[in-house]
Amino acid sequence: VWTMMFHPQLGVLNYLLSLVGLPPQLWVFNPTTVIPSLVLVETWQWTPLVMLIVLGGIAAIPTEPYESAQIDGANFWQVFRFITLPLIMPFLFIAGMIRMIDAVKSFDIIFAITQGWPGSASETFNVYLYSVAFVYCDLGYGSAIAVVFFLLIVALAALLLYLRTRLLWPSRLGSEA
């Protein structure tokens, strides 16, 4: 659907631009606009998951801190900054971690819409891996790239989990004496 929407002559996005008097764009056929166009598609696809995670976090917040803040006379901004945001921060972090890992290993949307074109402007690690292994039939080198890519994803996930434990839930050893 997005491939049709991005079409230079028949796409609905260029039609909408023409309604407001703007010239048509090449979207995924221009090296300068291909990445923002793909980011738009990824955002459109994954925003519902992120919102479900965040809304689940908001639903899990107890009402007592809000009642205490209302008694203390806190305004909306103070309640959001000092109660809501810190309590949903673990959920935001998990949603961000899932999205970051998925964005690094994104292949399907990029390959379906651009196949790494124009030139190599949208060629990611995964598209390069696919090209090496299946277009150029170098399965050994492709397998080596896949192993390195897997190790990078594992290292990124471990780093993010480490940061989560260090930043969101600091150690309280010695404070409960």
N, C-alpha and C positions, 0 to 999 in steps of 0.2 A: 504494500500500500504506500509506504513512504517512497519507494522508487518511483511510483507513478506521481506522487505529489511533488517530487523534486524534478520532474521532467521539464526541460527548458521551454518547450512550446505548449505542451498539453497539461502541465501540472497545475494543480489547484493553487499552489503557493504563488506562482507567477500571475495567475488570474487575480488573486486577491491583491497583489501588488499593483496590477494594472488598474484596479478599481480606485485606488487612492492616488494614482498618477505616477507611480514609481516604475522605473524600467525593469524588465525581467532579469532575473539572476540565473547564473549557471549552477548554483547550489553545489551539487556533488561533482560537477565537471570542471570546477575551477580549484586550483591548488590552495587558494587563500580561503575559500569558503567550505571546503570539504570537511574539515575537522569540526568547525562549529555546527555544520549540518548533522554530522554523525552524533555529536554531543546532544543535540536536540532530540534525536531519535532515542538515544539511550536514556535521556532524562524522562522522556514521555513513557518509555517502557517500564522503568524501574521506580518512578515516583510512588505508585500505589503501594509497593512493598515497604518502602521507607515510611510512608505515612501510616501503614498498619502497625509497624513496630513502634513508632512514636505515639500513636493513639493508644496502643496497648500500655505504654509507659505512663501516659497521662491518666488512663483509667485506673492504674495501680497506685496512684498517689493517694495517701490517706487524707481525710478532710481536716484532721486536727491541726496541722500547721496553718491551714487557711483560716480556721476559726481563731487561732491565737494571733495571727497577723491582723485580722479584722479588729480584735479587741485592742491590740496595740496601736491601731490607727495607721497601718501601712497602706500606701496607695497601690494602684494597679501595677505600676512599674516595679515597685519594691517587692511586691508579692511575686511577680514573674521572675525578677532577678535573683532573689534570695531564697525562694521556695520552689517554684515550678522548674526553673532551669536546672538547679543542682539535682533535683530528684529525677528528672528525665535524662540527665547527662549520660548515665550508663546505657540507656536505650538509644540515644543519639550516637553514642560511640560504636555500639554494636552495628547499628544500621550503616554508619559510615564505613566501618571495617568490611562489612559484607559488600557494600557497593565498591569500595576501593579494590578489593580482591577481584570482584567480577569485572570491573572496568579494565584491570590489567590483563585479564585473560579473555577479553571480549573478542569474538571472532565472527559469529553468525551475522550480525547486523552489518559489520564492515564488509564481509565477503559478499553478502547478498546484494548490497547496494552498490559498492564500488569495486570490489575485488582488488583493492589496493591502489586503484587508479584515482585521479589522473597522475601519471608518472608513478611515483612511489609516495605521493603526498599522504595517503591514508594507509600505507603499509605498516601494520603493527608487527610485533614479534610473532603473533600467531599466524598472520597472513604470510609472513616470510617463511615460517616453519612449514606451512601448507605448500607454498610454492616450491621450496627446496625438496620436500619429500615426495610430492605427488605430481608437480608439473615438470620438475627437472629430474625426477626419479632417482634422487640421491637419498635413499632410505637410511643409510648409516649416519650421514651428517644430520638428516632430519631428526633421527632418534636422539642423537647427541644434543641437539638444540632443545628437544622436548624434555630431556632429563635436566638440563641446565635451567630451563624455564620452570619446571616443577620445583627445583630447589630454590629458585628465586621466590616463587609463590609461598613456599613453606617458610622461608626466612622472613618474608613480609608479614605473614600471618603471625609468626612467633613474635616479631617486633611489635606489632599492634597489640597482641595480647599482653605482652610485657608492659607496654605503655598504659594499657587499660588498668592493670593491677597497680601500677605505680602512681598514676595520676588520679584515678577515680576512687580507689579504695586504699588510701595510704595505710601502712602498717601501724597498728596501735599497740605494739609490744612495749611494755614498760609503762604505759599510761593508765593501766587498770590495777595498779598496785594497792 
